[in-house]
Amino acid sequence: MDNPFAKYLTKDVHVDEKLMDQLAYNEKMAELGRLSAGVIHEINTPLSVIAAASQMVLQEHELSEFAVEMIERIHAEAQRLSQLTRGLLSFSREDNGTREETDVNDTLRDVMGFLRYEAQKRSVRVVEEFDYKLPCIYADVNRLKQVFINIIMNALHAMPDGGQLLLRTTLSGEMVSIEVADTGCGMSREVIDKIFEPFYTTKKSGQGTGLGLFVTRNNVLALDGRIEVESKKDEGSRFILCFPVYASS
């Protein structure tokens, strides 16, 4: 004989599972907050030393043009990392930083100038297909750079034996679209469903915190954008970012 209360019991079990998932997520958020405070305190001190030391070295005479360029880059990245660590602490707050009219193509070129060596080291061919009539977006440039760096570095790590990295920008209605596609190892459906969760990583112990894509997604949302991912195991991955076109008042 059928149990007349079966449908209610099933519903209750489903509700309990959702509640447990939410409690587990909340605990992860609390743990992330505790971890961030300690880690950022430890990171900011050496970052300050690096930034100050690089400025002192630049005051030396007879530096080659290459040395000056590299030291200036070290200083700029130390400053950027300091801002990013502060951003990690405030990821759960409504904090959009200093937003301004931003050219997505220029920002991508700046990021690739920094990551070009990483691509060459892995024998990755970079293909840029930029829409040069693309309108600007309204963004915190440092936060946007962090988004691009995290996604592009993930793509490069997925191609240790070489491949192709495609960077494409297009205009779709009132949204600027940025596509980052690789020909790397790809991801299964199970992995795709979890990659934006905090502390989730497929890397070996000690090689990743599982926070990169979690922070990336929060930065994208903070900039009023959205992020999507398409991937198949052994066939590569494609990340699509969309941000609203800047509308001057």
C-alpha positions in Angstrom: 0.0 0.0 0.0 1.3 3.4 -1.0 2.2 5.8 1.8 -0.1 8.8 1.6 2.6 11.0 3.2 5.4 10.0 0.8 5.3 13.2 -1.2 5.5 15.3 1.9 8.4 13.2 3.3 10.2 13.6 0.0 9.7 17.3 0.0 11.0 17.5 3.6 14.1 15.5 2.7 14.7 17.8 -0.2 14.3 20.9 2.0 16.7 19.4 4.6 19.3 18.8 1.9 19.1 22.4 0.7 19.4 23.6 4.3 22.5 21.4 4.9 24.1 22.7 1.7 23.5 26.3 2.7 24.9 25.7 6.2 28.0 24.1 4.7 28.4 27.0 2.3 28.0 29.5 5.2 30.7 27.6 7.2 33.0 27.9 4.2 32.4 31.6 4.0 33.2 32.0 7.7 36.3 30.0 7.3 37.3 32.1 4.3 36.9 35.2 6.3 39.2 33.9 9.1 41.7 32.6 6.6 41.8 35.9 4.6 42.5 38.0 7.7 45.5 36.0 8.7 46.9 35.4 5.2 46.5 39.0 4.1 48.3 40.3 7.2 51.3 38.0 6.4 51.3 39.0 2.7 51.0 42.7 2.9 54.2 43.2 4.9 56.6 41.6 2.3 54.6 43.3 -0.5 55.3 46.7 1.1 59.0 45.8 1.4 59.1 44.8 -2.3 57.3 48.0 -3.4 59.6 50.2 -1.4 62.8 48.3 -2.4 62.0 48.5 -6.1 61.5 52.3 -5.8 64.9 52.6 -4.1 66.6 50.5 -6.8 65.1 52.7 -9.5 67.0 55.7 -8.0 70.3 54.0 -8.8 72.2 55.3 -11.8 73.4 53.3 -14.9 70.5 50.9 -14.9 69.8 49.3 -18.3 66.5 50.0 -20.1 65.5 46.4 -19.6 66.4 46.5 -15.8 64.3 49.7 -15.4 61.3 48.1 -17.2 61.5 45.0 -15.1 61.8 46.8 -11.8 58.9 49.2 -12.7 56.8 46.1 -13.4 57.8 44.5 -10.1 56.7 47.7 -8.3 53.5 47.9 -10.2 52.6 44.3 -9.6 53.4 44.6 -5.8 51.0 47.6 -5.6 48.4 45.7 -7.6 48.7 42.6 -5.3 48.3 44.8 -2.3 45.1 46.2 -3.6 43.9 42.7 -4.6 44.5 41.3 -1.1 42.4 44.1 0.4 39.7 43.2 -2.2 39.7 39.6 -1.0 38.8 40.7 2.5 35.9 42.8 1.2 34.6 40.3 -1.4 31.3 39.8 0.5 30.6 43.6 0.8 29.3 46.1 -1.7 32.7 47.5 -2.5 33.3 48.3 -6.2 36.6 50.2 -5.6 37.3 53.2 -7.9 35.3 52.6 -11.1 36.0 54.5 -14.3 35.5 54.4 -18.0 37.6 51.4 -19.0 38.8 50.1 -22.4 38.6 46.3 -22.3 41.0 45.8 -25.2 43.7 48.0 -23.5 43.2 46.1 -20.2 43.6 42.7 -21.9 46.8 43.9 -23.7 48.3 45.1 -20.4 47.6 41.8 -18.8 49.0 39.8 -21.8 52.1 42.0 -21.6 52.6 40.6 -18.1 51.7 37.0 -19.0 53.3 36.8 -22.5 56.4 35.0 -21.0 54.2 32.4 -19.3 52.6 31.7 -22.6 55.9 31.4 -24.5 57.3 29.1 -21.7 54.4 26.7 -22.3 54.6 26.9 -26.1 51.1 28.4 -26.2 50.2 30.5 -29.3 48.1 33.5 -28.4 45.5 34.6 -30.9 43.9 38.1 -30.3 40.6 38.9 -32.1 39.6 42.3 -30.7 36.8 44.5 -31.8 38.6 47.8 -32.0 35.3 49.7 -32.2 34.3 48.3 -28.8 32.7 50.8 -26.4 34.1 51.2 -22.9 32.7 49.6 -19.7 32.5 51.1 -16.2 35.0 49.2 -14.0 37.7 49.1 -11.4 40.7 48.4 -13.6 42.7 46.6 -10.9 39.7 44.3 -10.2 39.2 43.7 -13.9 42.9 42.9 -14.4 42.6 40.3 -11.6 39.7 38.7 -13.3 41.6 38.4 -16.6 44.8 37.2 -15.0 43.1 34.4 -13.0 41.2 33.1 -16.1 44.2 33.4 -18.5 46.6 31.8 -16.0 44.1 28.9 -15.5 44.0 28.5 -19.3 47.8 28.4 -19.6 48.0 25.9 -16.7 45.6 23.7 -18.7 48.1 23.6 -21.6 51.4 22.4 -20.1 52.4 20.8 -23.4 51.4 23.8 -25.6 48.3 24.8 -27.4 46.3 27.9 -28.4 44.9 30.7 -26.3 42.1 32.7 -28.0 41.2 36.2 -26.6 38.2 37.6 -28.4 36.2 40.8 -27.6 32.8 41.6 -29.2 29.8 43.7 -28.7 26.5 41.9 -28.1 23.6 44.4 -27.8 24.4 46.5 -24.7 27.0 44.1 -23.4 30.8 43.9 -24.0 31.7 40.2 -24.3 35.2 38.8 -23.6 36.0 35.2 -24.6 39.0 33.3 -23.2 39.3 29.9 -24.9 42.0 27.3 -24.6 42.8 23.9 -26.2 43.8 22.3 -23.0 42.7 19.4 -20.9 39.1 20.6 -20.4 36.7 19.8 -17.5 34.0 17.3 -16.8 30.5 18.4 -16.1 31.0 17.6 -12.4 34.0 19.8 -12.2 32.3 22.7 -14.0 29.5 22.6 -11.5 32.0 23.2 -8.6 34.7 25.4 -10.0 33.2 28.7 -8.5 32.9 27.2 -5.0 35.4 28.4 -2.4 38.3 26.0 -1.7 37.4 23.7 -4.6 40.5 22.8 -6.6 41.5 20.0 -8.9 45.2 20.7 -8.3 47.5 18.7 -6.1 47.8 19.5 -2.5 49.9 22.7 -2.0 49.5 23.8 -5.6 46.2 25.7 -5.3 43.9 27.3 -2.7 40.7 26.8 -4.6 39.9 30.5 -4.3 40.9 31.9 -7.7 37.7 31.3 -9.6 35.6 32.0 -6.5 37.2 35.5 -6.2 37.0 35.9 -10.0 33.3 35.3 -10.0 32.7 37.7 -7.1 34.7 40.4 -8.9 32.7 39.9 -12.1 29.4 40.2 -10.2 30.7 43.3 -8.3 31.3 44.9 -11.7 27.7 44.2 -12.7 28.8 41.4 -15.1 28.3 37.7 -15.6 30.6 34.8 -16.2 29.8 31.5 -18.1 32.0 28.5 -18.8 31.8 25.8 -21.5 34.2 22.9 -21.5 34.6 19.2 -22.4 37.1 16.8 -21.1 40.2 16.7 -23.3 38.7 19.3 -25.6 39.5 22.6 -23.9 37.5 25.3 -22.1 35.9 28.6 -22.9 35.1 31.4 -20.4 32.8 34.1 -21.5 32.6 37.4 -19.5 29.9 40.0 -20.2 29.8 43.6 -18.8 27.3 46.4 -19.5 28.4 49.2 -21.9 29.5 52.4 -20.1 26.7 54.9 -20.2 27.9 58.5 -19.5 25.4 60.6 -17.5 
